[in-house]
Amino acid sequence: MESSARLLSRKESYAKVELSVHEARAEGKRILAMIVELDRFYRVIDTKGTDFGHEVLDVMMNRLIELSKQLAGSEPPVLSNWGSHSFLLLLYISKEDSEFDVCWQAAEAMKHAAERPVPDGDSELYFTASIGACYFPQDGLTGEALICRAESAVQQSKENGGNRITFYKSEDTDRMNRRIAIESGLRPALYQRQFHLSYQPIYRLGDGRLRGLEALIRWNHPELGVISPKEFIPIAEHSGLIIPIGEWVIRESCKMLARIRKYGLHDLRMSINISPLQLHDPSFMNTLLNVLEENRLEPSSIELEITEHYLFHSSETAVTALSRLRATGVRIALDDFGTGYSSFSNLKQLPIHCLKIDKSFIQKIDLQGAERHIVESIIGLVQKLGVEVIAEGVEYEGQYRLLKEWGCNYVQGYLLGTPMEPTMMDTSMFRRAANTEERVESGRSHDDGKSSNAAECRIYCPQ
């Protein structure tokens, strides 16, 4: 392998970066700061050992030293080790240069250098690199600020899949600060009862009767306001808090279903969204069955929903856990079908009772487009596999009619009912369950089946 040369240590780098920023400020110069990180370098350590890993880093170090000297011209660059498999580089930018073009070319050159093959006996290894970059003085007026901005940018590169160059944007810091605020607020939110559930009805298309409800978690943060589940659920999964939060959702949903059944509606089901991380929790199944027993509910009254993306990419452990749950009588639904890597060959192997077609397809079926034929085909094929179909996001009477014509089993959406707080639900909602057809008919628009005001079609809003 190539011979090694010495780089600045991390402590030396901080001092050198501050000195470089001080000189640039005094002389009116600009600086490009970059962090170059090798993607998934842990795999080299796992398969080849730490000694070989150090040799690879020596090769990368020499390449970057040579390239940085070429890029710097008359101004000496700053290059240092910045982590177990990352490097920090500072380059001065001439006032005469087109800033973005020069910086992008420099970042691309560093990326290409890191991606050149590394000899490994008679073969070669190939790597990819994630790069985060920022400017002085636009992105920071101190060495510490520049380093923080570059680290934020490289983190963005990694979160987007790696193998890319990302230049810092001020929105990155705002996004990171918000993420930190959400993560720190999740634990007290659970114990301070900041979470609540809304329930959206699901109806049978065959007879128009109420089939059940889907429990939807909501969070009203005391400072940040309403936070979407799409934003805080991934953070809860990353922090591990999805386990206690998920248990809370199950308990509250089952309590609600038990209260509803006091009105004699014993055939209603409660749909609950779960995370694959819950399936990896050894106590999940016992917890669920205990909650059902506490509320005197049979397992078939609960339908667990897991998104298509998660299920197709879950481990064998998660699929096995779903199979065990199905064996107890708990129903399993595949949510958001059509948004991920859909495969009917995989679908028949999954332990599911029901499939929910994503609303992005349903919203366009009343138009003469591909979605119309796709949804009709999905309904027919899935039902031949013995799986029921729910159409999500039904908003207009025209969509409802088409789905009924195609033989879809169930529908859900604003045409039939918005998510409601428990305090806003009353017995009249359940008494009206058999009148879905009449309600849809009364909400029909005279403009090609579409209402100019969506509220006209929301037939089960609170009175």
C-alpha positions in Angstrom: 0.0 0.0 0.0 0.9 3.7 -0.3 3.3 5.1 2.4 1.8 7.2 5.1 2.3 10.8 6.1 1.4 12.5 9.3 -1.9 14.5 9.7 -2.8 17.0 12.4 -4.5 15.6 15.4 -7.9 16.7 16.4 -6.6 19.0 19.1 -4.1 20.5 16.8 -6.8 20.9 14.1 -9.0 23.1 16.4 -6.1 25.5 17.0 -5.1 25.5 13.3 -8.7 26.1 12.2 -9.1 29.1 14.6 -5.8 30.5 13.3 -6.9 30.1 9.7 -10.2 31.8 10.4 -8.4 34.7 12.2 -6.0 35.2 9.2 -8.9 35.0 6.7 -10.9 37.6 8.6 -7.9 39.9 8.8 -7.0 39.5 5.1 -10.6 39.4 3.7 -10.2 35.8 2.4 -12.8 33.1 2.1 -12.5 29.5 3.3 -14.1 26.2 2.3 -14.3 23.7 5.1 -15.1 20.0 4.4 -15.5 16.8 6.3 -14.9 13.7 4.3 -16.3 10.5 5.8 -16.0 6.9 4.4 -19.4 5.3 4.3 -20.0 2.1 6.3 -16.3 1.7 7.1 -17.2 -0.6 10.0 -17.7 -3.4 7.4 -13.9 -3.3 6.6 -13.1 -3.6 10.3 -15.6 -6.5 10.8 -14.3 -8.5 7.8 -10.6 -7.5 7.4 -9.6 -6.5 11.0 -8.4 -3.2 12.5 -4.8 -3.5 11.1 -6.1 -3.6 7.5 -8.5 -0.8 8.4 -5.6 1.4 9.5 -3.8 0.7 6.3 -6.8 1.8 4.3 -7.0 5.0 6.3 -3.3 5.6 5.6 -4.0 5.2 1.9 -6.9 7.7 2.0 -4.8 10.1 4.1 -2.0 10.2 1.6 -4.4 10.7 -1.3 -6.2 13.6 0.4 -2.9 15.2 1.4 -1.6 15.1 -2.2 -4.9 16.4 -3.6 -5.4 19.1 -1.0 -1.9 20.5 -1.9 -2.9 20.6 -5.6 -6.2 22.3 -4.8 -4.7 24.9 -2.4 -2.1 26.3 -4.8 0.1 28.9 -3.0 -2.0 28.8 0.2 -1.2 25.8 2.5 -4.3 23.7 3.3 -5.3 22.4 6.7 -5.9 18.6 6.7 -6.5 16.5 9.8 -7.9 13.3 11.1 -11.4 14.1 12.4 -12.7 10.7 13.5 -12.2 7.0 13.2 -12.8 7.2 9.5 -13.2 10.9 8.6 -11.0 13.8 7.6 -11.3 17.6 7.9 -10.0 19.9 5.2 -9.8 23.7 5.0 -9.0 25.5 1.7 -8.7 29.2 1.0 -10.8 30.5 -1.9 -9.6 33.2 -4.2 -11.9 36.3 -4.5 -11.6 36.0 -8.2 -13.0 32.5 -8.3 -16.7 31.6 -8.8 -17.3 30.5 -5.2 -19.8 27.7 -5.7 -18.2 26.2 -8.9 -14.8 26.1 -7.3 -16.1 24.6 -4.0 -18.2 22.0 -5.8 -15.3 21.0 -8.0 -13.0 20.7 -4.9 -15.6 18.6 -3.1 -16.0 16.3 -6.1 -12.3 15.9 -6.4 -12.0 14.8 -2.8 -14.9 12.4 -3.2 -13.3 10.8 -6.3 -10.0 10.5 -4.5 -11.6 8.6 -1.7 -13.5 6.3 -4.1 -10.5 5.1 -6.0 -9.9 1.4 -5.5 -7.7 0.2 -2.6 -5.4 -2.8 -3.3 -6.3 -5.9 -1.2 -3.9 -8.7 -2.3 -4.9 -9.8 -5.7 -8.2 -7.9 -5.6 -9.4 -4.4 -4.9 -11.8 -2.7 -2.5 -14.1 0.1 -3.4 -15.5 2.8 -1.1 -18.0 5.6 -1.2 -17.7 8.8 0.8 -20.1 11.3 2.3 -19.0 14.9 2.3 -20.3 17.9 4.3 -19.1 21.4 3.3 -19.5 25.0 4.5 -18.0 28.5 3.9 -16.4 31.2 5.8 -17.7 33.8 6.5 -21.2 33.0 5.2 -21.8 29.9 7.4 -19.7 30.8 10.5 -17.4 33.4 11.8 -15.3 31.2 14.1 -13.5 27.9 13.7 -15.9 26.1 16.0 -18.9 27.4 14.0 -17.4 26.2 10.7 -16.6 22.7 12.1 -20.1 22.4 13.5 -21.7 23.4 10.2 -19.5 21.0 8.3 -20.5 18.2 10.7 -24.1 19.1 10.3 -23.8 18.9 6.5 -22.0 15.5 6.5 -24.7 14.2 8.8 -27.3 15.3 6.3 -25.4 13.4 3.6 -25.5 10.2 5.7 -29.1 10.6 6.6 -29.9 10.8 2.9 -28.2 7.5 2.2 -24.5 8.5 2.0 -22.3 8.7 -1.1 -23.1 12.3 -1.7 -21.9 15.9 -1.2 -24.0 18.3 1.0 -23.4 22.0 1.5 -24.6 23.4 4.7 -27.9 25.4 4.8 -29.1 27.4 7.7 -32.3 25.2 7.6 -30.1 22.3 8.7 -29.5 23.9 12.1 -33.1 24.8 12.5 -34.1 21.2 11.7 -31.6 19.8 14.1 -32.7 22.1 16.9 -36.3 21.1 16.3 -35.4 17.4 16.3 -33.5 17.9 19.6 -36.5 19.7 21.1 -38.9 16.9 20.0 -36.7 14.2 21.3 -36.2 15.8 24.6 -40.0 16.4 24.9 -41.1 12.9 24.0 -40.5 11.3 27.4 -42.3 13.9 29.5 -45.1 14.0 26.9 -46.0 10.5 27.7 -46.2 11.0 31.5 -47.7 14.5 31.3 -50.5 13.2 29.0 -49.7 15.4 26.1 -50.6 12.6 23.7 -54.2 11.9 22.7 -56.0 9.7 20.2 -58.4 10.6 17.5 -60.5 7.9 15.8 -61.5 7.7 12.1 -64.4 5.4 11.0 -64.0 2.7 8.4 -67.1 1.5 6.6 -68.1 -1.6 4.7 -68.9 -1.0 1.0 -71.2 -3.9 0.8 -73.9 -2.8 3.2 -72.6 0.7 4.2 -72.3 -0.2 7.9 -69.6 0.8 10.3 -66.7 -1.7 10.2 -64.6 -0.1 12.9 -62.2 2.7 13.8 -58.6 3.5 13.3 -56.8 5.0 16.3 -54.5 8.0 15.3 -52.0 9.4 17.8 -51.8 13.2 18.1 -49.3 15.4 20.1 -49.9 19.0 21.1 -46.5 20.2 22.4 -46.8 23.0 25.0 -44.2 25.1 23.1 -43.9 23.7 19.5 -47.7 23.2 19.1 -49.2 20.4 17.1 -46.5 17.9 15.9 -47.3 15.5 13.1 -46.9 11.8 13.8 -44.8 11.6 10.6 -42.3 13.8 12.3 -42.2 12.5 15.9 -42.7 8.8 15.3 -39.4 8.3 13.5 -37.7 10.2 16.4 -39.5 8.0 18.9 -38.3 4.9 17.1 -34.7 6.1 17.0 -34.7 6.9 20.8 -36.5 3.6 21.7 -39.5 5.5 23.2 -41.8 4.0 20.6 -42.1 1.0 22.9 -43.8 2.8 25.9 -45.7 5.1 23.5 -46.9 2.2 21.5 -48.1 0.4 24.6 -50.0 3.5 25.7 -51.7 3.7 22.3 -52.8 0.0 22.6 -54.2 0.5 26.1 -56.1 3.6 25.2 -57.5 2.2 22.0 -58.7 -1.0 23.7 -60.3 1.0 26.5 -62.1 3.0 23.9 -63.3 -0.1 22.0 -64.6 -1.6 25.3 -66.6 1.6 26.0 -68.1 1.5 22.5 -69.1 -2.1 22.9 -71.4 -1.2 25.8 -73.8 0.1 23.1 -74.1 -3.4 21.7 -71.7 -2.9 18.8 -69.8 -6.2 19.4 -68.5 -6.7 15.9 -66.5 -3.4 15.6 -62.8 -3.6 15.2 -60.1 -1.2 16.3 -57.1 -0.6 14.0 -53.9 0.3 15.6 -50.6 1.4 13.9 -47.5 -0.3 15.2 -43.8 0.0 14.6 -41.5 -2.9 13.6 -39.5 -2.1 16.7 -42.5 -3.1 18.8 -42.4 -6.5 17.1 -38.8 -7.0 18.2 -39.8 -6.4 21.8 -40.1 -9.9 23.4 -42.9 -8.7 25.7 -45.0 -7.1 23.0 -47.3 -10.0 22.3 -47.9 -10.8 26.0 -48.6 -7.1 26.7 -51.1 -6.9 23.9 -52.9 -10.1 24.9 -53.0 -9.0 28.6 -54.5 -5.6 27.6 -57.2 -7.4 25.5 -58.0 -9.7 28.5 -58.2 -6.7 30.9 -60.8 -5.1 28.6 -62.6 -8.3 27.9 -61.9 -8.1 24.2 -61.3 -11.0 21.9 -58.0 -10.9 19.8 -60.0 -10.6 16.5 -61.3 -7.2 17.6 -57.9 -5.7 17.1 -56.2 -5.1 13.8 -52.5 -4.2 13.9 -51.4 -2.0 10.9 -47.8 -2.0 9.8 -46.6 0.0 6.8 -45.6 -1.7 3.5 -42.1 -0.2 3.6 -41.4 -1.4 7.1 -42.8 -4.9 6.6 -41.0 -5.6 3.3 -37.8 -4.5 4.9 -38.3 -6.0 8.3 -36.2 -8.9 9.6 -37.5 -12.5 9.9 -38.0 -11.8 13.6 -40.7 -9.2 12.8 -42.5 -11.4 10.3 -42.4 -14.3 12.8 -43.9 -12.1 15.5 -46.7 -11.2 13.2 -47.4 -14.8 12.4 -47.6 -15.7 16.1 -50.0 -12.8 16.7 -52.1 -13.9 13.8 -52.2 -17.4 15.3 -53.8 -15.9 18.5 -56.6 -14.4 16.4 -55.2 -10.8 16.2 -55.7 -9.4 12.7 -52.8 -8.0 10.6 -53.1 -5.2 8.0 -50.6 -4.0 5.5 -50.8 -0.2 5.5 -49.9 2.4 2.8 -49.7 -0.2 0.0 -48.3 1.2 -3.2 -45.8 3.6 -1.6 -42.9 1.2 -1.3 -41.5 -1.8 -3.2 -44.8 -3.6 -3.8 -44.5 -7.2 -4.8 -47.4 -9.7 -5.1 -45.0 -12.6 -4.9 -43.9 -11.3 -1.5 -47.4 -10.3 -0.5 -48.7 -13.9 -0.5 -45.9 -14.9 2.0 -47.0 -12.3 4.6 -49.3 -13.2 7.4 -51.9 -10.4 6.7 -55.7 -10.4 6.6 -56.1 -7.0 5.0 -54.4 -4.5 2.7 -54.9 -0.7 2.7 -54.3 1.0 -0.6 -52.5 4.3 0.0 -54.6 7.5 -0.5 -52.1 8.8 -3.1 -53.6 6.2 -5.5 -57.2 6.7 -4.4 -57.2 10.5 -4.9 -56.8 10.1 -8.6 -59.1 7.1 -9.5 -61.9 9.4 -10.6 -59.7 10.8 -13.3 -58.8 9.0 -16.6 -55.3 8.1 -15.5 -53.1 5.1 -14.7 -54.2 5.1 -11.0 -57.7 4.1 -12.0 -56.5 0.9 -13.7 -53.9 0.2 -11.0 -56.3 0.3 -8.1 -58.9 -1.8 -9.9 -56.3 -4.4 -10.7 -54.9 -4.4 -7.1 -58.4 -5.0 -5.7 -59.0 -7.9 -8.0 -55.6 -9.6 -7.5 -55.4 -9.1 -3.7 -58.9 -10.5 -3.2 -57.9 -13.6 -5.2 -55.1 -14.1 -2.6 -57.8 -14.2 0.1 -56.9 -10.7 1.5 -59.4 -8.0 2.1 -59.0 -4.4 0.8 -59.4 -1.0 2.4 -59.3 2.1 0.3 -57.8 5.1 2.2 -58.3 8.8 1.5 -61.8 8.6 -0.1 -63.0 12.2 -0.4 -65.5 12.3 -3.2 -68.6 10.5 -4.2 -67.2 9.5 -7.5 -64.3 7.6 -5.9 -66.7 5.9 -3.5 -68.9 4.7 -6.5 -65.9 3.3 -8.4 -64.6 1.4 -5.4 -67.9 -0.1 -4.8 -68.2 -1.1 -8.5 -64.8 -2.8 -8.3 -65.7 -4.8 -5.2 -63.5 -3.1 -2.7 -64.3 -4.4 0.8 -64.0 -1.2 3.0 -63.5 2.5 2.6 -62.0 5.3 4.9 -61.7 9.0 4.3 -63.1 12.5 4.8 -66.2 11.6 2.6 -67.2 9.2 5.4 -65.8 10.8 8.5 -62.9 12.9 9.8 -60.7 11.8 12.7 -62.6 12.6 15.9 -61.7 13.2 19.5 -63.4 10.7 21.9 -65.3 13.5 23.6 -66.8 14.5 20.3 -68.1 11.0 19.4 -71.7 10.2 20.4 -74.0 7.3 20.0 -75.7 9.0 17.0 -72.6 8.3 15.0 -73.1 4.6 15.5 -76.8 4.7 15.0 -76.2 6.3 11.6 -73.8 3.6 10.6 -76.4 1.9 8.3 -77.1 5.1 6.4 -73.8 5.5 4.6 -75.3 5.2 1.1 -77.9 7.9 1.8 -75.2 10.2 3.3 -72.9 9.7 0.3 -75.8 10.4 -2.0 -76.7 13.6 -0.2 -73.1 14.8 -0.4 -72.9 14.3 -4.2 -71.5 17.3 -6.1 -73.1 18.5 -9.3 -69.7 19.1 -10.7 -68.5 15.7 -12.2 -68.9 14.0 -8.8 -66.5 16.4 -7.0 -67.5 18.8 -4.2 -66.2 22.3 -4.3 -66.1 22.3 -0.6 -64.7 19.1 1.0 -66.7 19.8 4.2 -69.9 19.0 2.4 -68.8 15.4 2.1 -67.7 15.0 5.7 -70.8 13.3 6.8 -69.7 12.1 10.3 -68.3 15.3 11.7 -69.2 16.1 15.3 -72.6 17.6 15.7 
